[in-house]
Amino acid sequence: MSKLFTRSFRVRYSELDATGLVSPASYLRYLVETAYDWGDALGLGAQDSAQLGIFWLIRETQLNILRSLRHNERFEFTIWMVNWQRVRGTRCFELTQNGEVIAQGSQHIVCMDATSLRPTAPPEALIENFRLENPRVFPFERFPKIEPHPAPFVFQRRVGWGDLDTLEHVNNASYITLAEEAATRYRAACGWPPKRLSDANLIVATRHLHVQYLSPAVWGETLTFCTYPYEVNETGGTLYIGMRHADGSTVCECLLGWELQNRLTGERQALPMELRQL
């Protein structure tokens, strides 16, 4: 069995968002599905992990979307391990279509003991099934230290049942949906709600995601979202979205890179003045 694992997908209509493109969260769902199939093939799938009394936590994800996918497109998703050091490691992944790279990224994961809820080393013999000599590595920068903004956009939202995964924590992909909601509310506060964008034949396309997961959020708690521009250019920029518990501790931090596009052609568009403010 190859240590590089590839499976095929067809984009379903339910995986699109209001822009008509595959939602950013769906890319992470493709990643999770591929990772579990990869694990099944090499001896560390969901059932194998449960029998070993372990589970896996994602600590950091970086995703670059080179071209947005649309309904009914078919593509290949390939995943491989870059390194593993006792309790944590890095895996890289790439989406391709007929040789064209659609998206690629990296993810840091930690193996956890299901009883103690502390990091633990998985069996080395099983980890060897995943090790590659000289694996291809994508550039990965650790999540930067973000300076506070003097006037961030702030709102609160309660965690719902639909946000959770099987561990009853907010699902990793759900954090991306929450970050997109924060970004949409921020742009609306700047005078560009979704309807105004649609009326102008414009969409906001996500091009880059960098997420750092720090503390799990659970059902019923109210999270505070803090959003502000990290950088701005002529056709887009990067937003910082921080999510915090009621005690002020950080749940998750996200850098969301985006660009303004023509809804019909996909061409980049110049930002209106309201969205150029830092």
C-alpha positions as a printed NumPy array, in Angstrom:
array([[  0.   ,   0.   ,   0.   ],
       [  1.369,   3.418,  -0.999],
       [  2.243,   5.766,   1.829],
       [  0.918,   8.603,  -0.343],
       [ -2.838,   8.179,  -0.283],
       [ -5.17 ,   9.526,  -2.975],
       [ -8.939,   9.418,  -3.283],
       [-11.408,  11.033,  -5.669],
       [-14.262,  13.443,  -4.987],
       [-17.089,  14.995,  -6.945],
       [-18.28 ,  18.383,  -5.733],
       [-21.842,  18.096,  -4.444],
       [-24.295,  20.96 ,  -4.609],
       [-24.57 ,  21.017,  -0.803],
       [-20.837,  21.801,  -0.57 ],
       [-21.25 ,  25.203,  -2.235],
       [-21.797,  28.446,  -0.361],
       [-23.717,  31.55 ,  -1.416],
       [-20.934,  32.577,  -3.84 ],
       [-21.559,  29.481,  -5.963],
       [-18.09 ,  28.158,  -5.071],
       [-17.086,  25.291,  -2.8  ],
       [-17.186,  26.672,   0.729],
       [-13.846,  27.012,   2.545],
       [-15.066,  24.645,   5.273],
       [-15.743,  21.94 ,   2.663],
       [-12.024,  21.76 ,   1.827],
       [-11.362,  20.807,   5.447],
       [-14.13 ,  18.203,   5.296],
       [-12.495,  16.685,   2.208],
       [ -9.27 ,  16.625,   4.217],
       [-10.844,  14.821,   7.169],
       [-12.537,  12.223,   4.947],
       [ -9.289,  11.555,   3.089],
       [ -7.278,  11.378,   6.325],
       [ -9.59 ,   8.731,   7.807],
       [ -9.533,   6.647,   4.607],
       [ -5.724,   6.954,   4.611],
       [ -5.681,   5.798,   8.222],
       [ -7.928,   2.835,   7.412],
       [ -5.583,   1.815,   4.599],
       [ -2.465,   1.924,   6.799],
       [ -3.759,   0.709,  10.146],
       [ -4.694,   3.892,  12.032],
       [ -8.263,   4.558,  10.983],
       [-11.133,   5.605,  13.235],
       [-11.87 ,   2.086,  14.522],
       [ -8.172,   1.261,  14.913],
       [ -7.651,   4.431,  16.951],
       [-10.656,   3.678,  19.161],
       [ -9.326,   0.19 ,  19.884],
       [ -5.945,   1.692,  20.818],
       [ -7.647,   4.2  ,  23.132],
       [ -6.399,   7.235,  21.222],
       [ -7.827,  10.088,  19.193],
       [ -6.362,  12.906,  17.112],
       [ -6.442,  16.653,  17.659],
       [ -5.698,  19.213,  14.962],
       [ -3.578,  22.08 ,  16.289],
       [ -2.947,  24.164,  13.184],
       [ -4.063,  24.162,   9.566],
       [ -2.83 ,  26.161,   6.591],
       [ -4.667,  26.005,   3.251],
       [ -3.982,  27.825,  -0.012],
       [ -6.746,  27.751,  -2.641],
       [ -5.297,  28.391,  -6.081],
       [ -8.569,  27.941,  -7.957],
       [-12.048,  27.638,  -6.506],
       [-14.006,  24.479,  -7.241],
       [-17.578,  24.478,  -8.529],
       [-20.522,  22.087,  -8.622],
       [-19.947,  18.667, -10.225],
       [-16.206,  19.129, -10.701],
       [-14.158,  16.005, -10.006],
       [-10.743,  16.134,  -8.372],
       [ -8.117,  14.031,  -6.616],
       [ -7.097,  14.569,  -3.   ],
       [ -3.632,  13.318,  -1.985],
       [ -2.299,  13.245,   1.578],
       [  1.047,  12.197,   3.084],
       [  3.011,  12.465,   6.329],
       [  5.935,  14.88 ,   6.474],
       [  7.216,  14.049,   9.948],
       [  6.238,  12.524,  13.283],
       [  7.936,  13.23 ,  16.607],
       [  6.617,  11.082,  19.46 ],
       [  3.153,  12.623,  20.048],
       [  2.806,  15.118,  17.19 ],
       [  3.392,  15.384,  13.494],
       [  2.727,  17.202,  10.245],
       [  0.848,  16.048,   7.18 ],
       [  0.642,  17.746,   3.79 ],
       [ -2.135,  17.517,   1.229],
       [ -2.883,  18.573,  -2.321],
       [ -5.99 ,  18.774,  -4.516],
       [ -5.46 ,  18.278,  -8.253],
       [ -7.57 ,  18.031, -11.383],
       [ -6.038,  16.589, -14.556],
       [ -2.601,  17.602, -13.293],
       [ -3.653,  21.142, -12.316],
       [ -3.084,  22.012,  -8.65 ],
       [ -6.34 ,  23.31 ,  -7.158],
       [ -5.296,  23.712,  -3.523],
       [ -2.596,  22.568,  -1.118],
       [ -1.713,  22.876,   2.517],
       [ -0.311,  21.463,   5.742],
       [ -1.72 ,  20.429,   9.078],
       [ -0.208,  19.853,  12.538],
       [ -1.838,  17.084,  14.576],
       [ -1.41 ,  15.604,  18.064],
       [ -2.205,  12.077,  19.267],
       [ -4.234,  12.065,  22.503],
       [ -5.005,   9.414,  25.112],
       [ -8.785,   8.948,  25.225],
       [ -8.783,   8.32 ,  28.989],
       [ -6.308,  10.864,  30.361],
       [ -6.945,  13.405,  27.556],
       [ -3.215,  14.038,  27.451],
       [ -0.812,  13.701,  24.481],
       [  0.459,  10.148,  23.976],
       [  2.675,   8.384,  21.457],
       [  0.904,   6.018,  19.041],
       [  2.554,   2.633,  18.343],
       [  5.789,   3.274,  16.441],
       [  5.226,   0.219,  14.226],
       [  2.029,   1.799,  12.915],
       [  3.604,   5.238,  12.472],
       [  6.285,   3.547,  10.322],
       [  3.512,   2.676,   7.852],
       [  3.227,   6.403,   7.116],
       [  6.88 ,   7.497,   7.08 ],
       [  8.343,   8.62 ,   3.746],
       [ 11.929,   9.223,   2.747],
       [ 12.369,  12.838,   1.634],
       [  8.667,  13.738,   1.568],
       [  7.549,  16.799,  -0.368],
       [  7.008,  19.689,   2.06 ],
       [  5.046,  22.89 ,   1.521],
       [  6.252,  26.106,   3.172],
       [  4.539,  26.446,   6.551],
       [  4.833,  29.363,   8.94 ],
       [  3.647,  29.097,  12.517],
       [  0.685,  31.283,  13.354],
       [  2.016,  34.821,  13.894],
       [  1.578,  36.901,  17.024],
       [ -1.23 ,  39.323,  16.202],
       [ -1.232,  42.745,  17.802],
       [ -4.6  ,  43.882,  19.229],
       [ -6.637,  46.328,  17.156],
       [ -7.882,  49.537,  18.836],
       [-11.39 ,  49.198,  17.364],
       [-12.195,  45.614,  16.354],
       [-15.603,  44.439,  15.125],
       [-17.092,  42.347,  17.95 ],
       [-20.132,  40.087,  18.215],
       [-21.173,  37.017,  20.184],
       [-22.642,  33.675,  19.168],
       [-23.732,  30.643,  21.158],
       [-22.344,  27.227,  20.154],
       [-25.105,  25.038,  18.709],
       [-25.532,  21.282,  18.435],
       [-24.842,  21.393,  14.701],
       [-21.386,  22.894,  15.345],
       [-20.133,  19.807,  17.199],
       [-18.171,  16.711,  16.22 ],
       [-18.243,  13.216,  17.749],
       [-16.097,  14.41 ,  20.677],
       [-18.798,  17.028,  21.398],
       [-16.33 ,  19.833,  20.639],
       [-16.829,  22.389,  17.901],
       [-15.807,  20.653,  14.681],
       [-12.593,  21.926,  13.073],
       [-14.405,  22.713,   9.819],
       [-17.146,  24.52 ,  11.759],
       [-14.585,  27.049,  12.991],
       [-14.026,  28.002,   9.34 ],
       [-17.758,  28.506,   8.845],
       [-17.801,  30.663,  11.987],
       [-14.815,  32.663,  10.724],
       [-16.577,  33.229,   7.391],
       [-19.647,  34.452,   9.294],
       [-17.476,  36.878,  11.259],
       [-15.888,  38.145,   8.035],
       [-19.307,  38.609,   6.419],
       [-20.591,  40.568,   9.418],
       [-17.457,  42.703,   9.376],
       [-17.92 ,  43.599,   5.694],
       [-21.604,  44.318,   6.317],
       [-20.598,  46.701,   9.105],
       [-18.317,  48.409,   6.569],
       [-21.307,  48.957,   4.273],
       [-20.963,  45.872,   2.053],
       [-23.505,  43.229,   3.154],
       [-24.033,  40.155,   0.925],
       [-26.95 ,  41.701,  -0.995],
       [-24.949,  44.777,  -1.982],
       [-22.129,  42.541,  -3.212],
       [-24.602,  40.409,  -5.158],
       [-26.316,  43.467,  -6.687],
       [-22.889,  44.642,  -7.875],
       [-22.12 ,  41.18 ,  -9.362],
       [-19.29 ,  40.742,  -6.869],
       [-18.228,  37.87 ,  -4.615],
       [-15.621,  37.477,  -1.916],
       [-13.482,  34.399,  -2.64 ],
       [-11.334,  32.907,   0.113],
       [ -7.804,  32.227,  -1.072],
       [ -5.919,  31.414,   2.129],
       [ -6.706,  29.977,   5.545],
       [ -4.428,  29.748,   8.547],
       [ -6.097,  28.444,  11.683],
       [ -4.695,  27.803,  15.15 ],
       [ -6.857,  25.72 ,  17.49 ],
       [ -6.035,  26.423,  21.148],
       [ -8.941,  25.3  ,  23.338],
       [-12.136,  23.35 ,  22.552],
       [-15.526,  25.056,  22.592],
       [-18.581,  23.05 ,  23.661],
       [-22.331,  23.166,  23.276],
       [-24.176,  26.05 ,  24.888],
       [-21.258,  28.348,  25.616],
       [-21.222,  31.86 ,  24.193],
       [-18.155,  32.781,  22.158],
       [-16.962,  36.319,  21.538],
       [-15.677,  37.028,  18.018],
       [-13.149,  39.787,  17.423],
       [-12.497,  40.699,  13.755],
       [-10.25 ,  43.264,  12.066],
       [ -8.026,  43.651,   8.978],
       [ -4.546,  42.161,   9.236],
       [ -3.487,  43.454,   5.824],
       [ -5.18 ,  45.049,   2.798],
       [ -4.184,  45.299,  -0.865],
       [ -5.823,  46.62 ,  -4.031],
       [ -8.081,  43.608,  -4.626],
       [ -8.402,  41.922,  -1.23 ],
       [ -6.568,  41.297,   1.982],
       [ -6.418,  39.218,   5.145],
       [ -8.779,  39.367,   8.105],
       [ -7.93 ,  38.278,  11.624],
       [-10.728,  36.503,  13.496],
       [-10.243,  35.6  ,  17.149],
       [-12.768,  33.464,  19.07 ],
       [-12.756,  33.578,  22.855],
       [-14.42 ,  31.888,  25.821],
       [-16.397,  33.926,  28.355],
       [-13.3  ,  34.117,  30.583],
       [-11.324,  35.763,  27.764],
       [ -9.118,  32.766,  26.942],
       [ -8.658,  32.002,  23.259],
       [-10.519,  29.175,  21.538],
       [ -9.255,  29.653,  18.018],
       [ -7.472,  32.209,  15.855],
       [ -7.867,  32.48 ,  12.113],
       [ -6.256,  34.459,   9.308],
       [ -8.617,  34.558,   6.344],
       [ -7.086,  35.672,   3.053],
       [ -9.619,  36.834,   0.471],
       [-10.035,  38.659,  -2.82 ],
       [-12.901,  40.499,  -4.482],
       [-14.015,  38.916,  -7.765],
       [-16.517,  39.448, -10.541],
       [-19.29 ,  36.924,  -9.854],
       [-19.549,  35.874, -13.526],
       [-15.934,  35.923, -14.746],
       [-13.952,  35.351, -11.555],
       [-11.677,  38.284, -12.415],
       [-10.176,  40.263,  -9.54 ],
       [-11.811,  43.588,  -8.797],
       [-10.538,  46.748,  -7.105],
       [-11.725,  47.149,  -3.523],
       [-14.217,  49.897,  -2.698],
       [-12.882,  52.477,  -0.275],
       [-14.99 ,  51.152,   2.629],
       [-13.08 ,  47.845,   2.531],
       [ -9.6  ,  49.394,   2.331],
       [ -9.536,  50.603,   5.907],
       [ -6.974,  49.092,   8.288]])
